[in-house]
């Protein structure tokens, strides 16, 4: 499944919706989308992973790096609606709190 990333605005929050598997082959695309999401005055960025069945360590690294950049810019970052397998991996790696994961 090819990666698809769309961005929308909701109040002062930017929502980055990701669909497809996130891995080393497309992680730079996610990084660029997140960097763009920090521009334009949004006070918070939500990364919606509802449609992501798989994410590898490179993709998780992109999310953690984005969380650090968001913190440096004074922007909140959260990860929402990870599928069970993705939430499990985030939990095993201990990055759930750093990414402010909001599971269903």
Secondary structure, 3 states (H helix, E strand, C coil): CCCEEEEEEECCEEEEEEECCECCCCHHHHHHHHHHHCCCCCCEEEEEEEECCCECHHHHHHHHHHHHHHHHHCCEEEEECCCHHHHHHHHHHCCCCCCCEECC
